[in-house]
Amino acid sequence: MAAPPVDPKTPAQQARAVARACRTASLATQMAGQNGQPYASLVLVAFDHDAAPLLLISRLADHTKNILGHDRVSLLCDGTAGLSEPLTGPRVSLLGMAEKTDDPRHRARYLARHPSAEMYAGFGDFAFYKVHVERAHIVAGFGRIHWLDDYLYAGDTAALAEAEADILQHMNTDHTDAVQLYATRLLGRSGAGWSLCGIDAEGADLLRHEGEQMGEVARLDFAKMIATAEEARIELVRLVNAARRI
């Protein structure tokens, strides 16, 4: 029997790739006033340029009440969808501190990934939170289990974060055919209506729109780290040329 392909990424890179590909996550908090009982809930999740999770949650929700009383949380990002044996697939647990954020860049990143959240993002009881990850635990497959203290991307993200909105607008306005090729030929996804909803040093996030429906996301990993708009342009051109050769 042939050996499974070896993933050349480090465990931290694998963990970030699994997390960034997730649209939802399980959020674990400690129940307020309930002797610290654990409480798990489902949340929509986005990720900052360093791969820290971003949440939009209501203070009326139990998980938010819990965070306001005890800010330590854990998020499970599940990459096992579609597998007949889910326990053979990748998943990542992120442990850290949830903190409210008013950074407009966090808002923009979250809403680009979850456009339907725009309708309630401005409600008075909703707020954005960033999870400052302190440790991570990845199960990447049989025997590939690691505790990580270096989950967060440590490279310079400032220039790319500044250019992100312009890159997305350019690709989604002038190069919709390229984005469609990324999804269908490089990632094996079906359907039309794909757009870029995020770009970071390690890859790009794609979102599919179909009429009034949207929500399917896909992760496109880059061959190497990028840090500037020009490096992003070079990598996106390389990828569309690779897609056209398939």
C-alpha positions in Angstrom: 0.0 0.0 0.0 1.4 3.4 -1.0 2.4 5.7 1.8 0.2 8.8 2.3 1.6 12.0 0.9 3.8 14.0 3.3 2.6 17.5 4.0 5.7 19.8 3.8 4.2 22.4 6.1 5.3 22.7 9.7 2.7 21.8 12.3 2.0 25.5 12.9 1.4 26.1 9.2 -0.8 23.0 9.0 -2.8 24.3 12.0 -3.3 27.7 10.5 -4.4 26.2 7.2 -7.0 24.0 8.9 -8.3 26.9 11.0 -8.5 29.4 8.1 -10.5 26.9 6.0 -13.3 26.8 8.6 -16.4 28.9 8.4 -17.7 27.8 11.8 -16.1 26.7 15.0 -17.1 25.2 18.4 -16.5 27.8 21.1 -15.9 26.6 24.7 -16.4 29.0 27.6 -16.9 28.7 31.3 -20.5 29.2 32.5 -20.9 32.3 34.6 -22.3 31.6 38.0 -22.4 27.8 37.4 -19.2 26.7 39.2 -17.2 27.1 36.0 -19.1 24.4 34.1 -17.9 24.1 30.5 -20.2 25.3 27.8 -19.8 24.7 24.1 -21.6 26.6 21.3 -21.4 27.1 17.6 -20.1 30.3 16.2 -19.2 31.8 12.8 -15.5 32.5 12.7 -13.1 34.6 10.6 -9.3 35.1 11.0 -7.0 38.0 11.2 -3.8 38.2 9.2 -1.9 36.4 11.9 -4.6 33.7 12.0 -6.1 34.8 15.3 -9.9 34.0 15.3 -12.4 36.8 15.0 -15.9 36.5 16.3 -19.1 38.6 16.1 -21.3 37.7 19.2 -24.2 39.2 21.1 -24.0 40.0 24.8 -27.4 38.4 25.1 -25.8 35.0 24.2 -24.6 32.7 27.0 -21.2 32.4 25.5 -20.7 36.2 25.6 -21.9 36.4 29.2 -19.4 33.8 30.0 -16.6 35.6 28.3 -17.5 38.8 30.1 -17.0 36.9 33.4 -14.0 34.8 32.3 -12.2 35.7 29.1 -10.4 32.4 28.7 -11.8 30.4 25.7 -11.1 27.5 23.4 -12.1 27.1 19.8 -12.3 23.8 17.9 -11.8 24.2 14.2 -12.9 21.0 12.4 -11.4 20.1 9.1 -13.0 16.6 8.9 -16.1 17.4 6.8 -16.9 14.8 4.2 -14.6 12.1 5.6 -16.1 8.7 6.1 -13.8 8.3 9.1 -13.8 11.8 10.7 -11.2 10.9 13.4 -8.6 10.4 10.7 -9.0 14.0 9.6 -7.4 17.3 10.8 -8.7 19.4 13.6 -7.2 22.2 15.6 -8.0 23.5 19.2 -7.1 27.1 19.9 -6.7 28.2 23.5 -6.5 31.9 24.5 -8.2 35.0 25.6 -11.2 36.7 24.0 -11.1 40.5 23.9 -13.5 42.9 22.4 -12.2 44.8 19.4 -13.2 48.0 17.6 -10.6 47.7 14.9 -12.3 48.5 11.6 -10.0 46.0 9.8 -11.3 43.2 12.0 -14.9 44.2 11.1 -14.1 44.3 7.4 -12.3 40.9 7.4 -15.2 39.3 9.3 -18.0 40.7 7.1 -16.1 39.9 3.9 -16.2 36.2 5.0 -19.8 36.4 6.4 -21.7 39.0 4.3 -25.0 38.0 5.9 -23.8 39.2 9.3 -23.9 42.8 8.0 -27.6 43.0 8.9 -26.9 42.6 12.6 -23.3 43.8 13.0 -24.5 47.2 13.8 -27.0 46.2 16.5 -26.2 47.6 19.9 -25.8 44.2 21.6 -23.4 42.8 19.1 -19.6 43.3 19.2 -16.5 41.9 17.5 -14.0 39.9 19.5 -10.5 38.8 18.7 -9.1 35.6 20.4 -5.5 36.1 21.4 -4.2 32.5 20.9 -1.7 31.4 23.5 -1.5 27.7 22.6 -2.8 25.4 19.9 -3.3 21.6 19.6 -3.4 20.0 16.2 -4.4 16.5 15.3 -3.3 16.4 11.6 -3.9 12.6 11.2 -2.8 9.3 12.7 0.2 9.9 14.9 0.6 13.5 13.9 -0.4 15.3 17.1 1.3 18.4 18.3 0.9 21.1 21.0 2.0 24.4 19.6 3.3 27.6 21.2 3.9 29.2 17.7 0.5 28.9 16.1 0.2 32.6 15.2 1.8 33.8 12.0 4.8 35.9 13.2 5.8 37.6 9.9 5.1 41.2 9.0 1.5 41.6 7.9 1.1 45.4 7.8 1.7 46.1 4.1 -0.5 43.3 2.9 -3.3 44.2 5.4 -3.2 47.7 4.1 -3.5 46.5 0.5 -6.0 43.8 1.0 -9.2 45.7 0.2 -7.7 46.9 -3.1 -6.5 43.5 -4.1 -9.9 41.9 -3.4 -11.7 44.6 -5.3 -9.4 44.2 -8.3 -9.6 40.5 -8.4 -13.4 40.4 -7.9 -14.0 43.1 -10.5 -11.4 42.5 -13.2 -10.4 38.8 -12.8 -13.6 36.9 -11.9 -12.5 34.2 -14.4 -9.2 33.6 -12.5 -11.0 33.3 -9.2 -13.4 30.8 -10.7 -10.4 28.7 -11.9 -8.8 28.8 -8.5 -12.0 27.3 -7.0 -12.8 24.7 -9.7 -9.5 23.6 -11.0 -7.1 24.1 -8.1 -9.5 23.3 -5.3 -11.9 20.9 -7.0 -15.0 22.9 -5.9 -18.1 23.1 -8.0 -20.5 25.8 -8.9 -20.2 29.4 -10.1 -20.1 32.7 -8.3 -16.8 32.4 -6.5 -15.0 35.5 -5.2 -12.0 36.3 -3.0 -13.0 37.3 0.5 -9.6 37.5 2.1 -5.9 37.4 1.4 -3.0 36.9 3.8 0.7 35.9 3.8 -0.1 32.2 3.4 -3.0 32.1 1.1 -6.4 33.4 0.0 -10.0 32.8 1.1 -12.7 32.2 -1.4 -16.5 32.5 -0.9 -19.2 31.2 -3.2 -22.4 33.3 -4.0 -25.4 31.6 -5.6 -28.3 34.0 -6.0 -29.3 35.0 -2.6 -27.3 32.2 -1.0 -23.7 32.5 0.1 -21.5 30.8 2.6 -19.4 28.0 1.2 -15.8 28.9 1.7 -12.5 27.5 0.4 -8.9 28.0 1.3 -6.2 28.5 -1.4 -2.7 28.0 0.0 0.2 29.8 -1.6 3.5 28.1 -2.5 5.4 30.6 -0.4 4.9 33.4 2.0 4.0 36.9 0.7 4.2 40.3 2.3 3.3 42.9 -0.3 0.7 43.6 -2.9 3.3 43.0 -5.6 4.2 39.6 -4.2 0.4 38.8 -4.0 0.0 39.8 -7.7 2.9 37.5 -8.7 1.5 34.5 -6.7 -2.1 35.0 -8.0 -0.8 35.1 -11.6 1.3 32.0 -11.0 -1.8 30.2 -9.6 -4.1 31.1 -12.5 -1.5 30.0 -15.0 -1.2 26.7 -13.1 -5.0 26.3 -13.2 -5.1 26.9 -16.9 -2.7 24.1 -17.5 -4.9 21.5 -15.7 
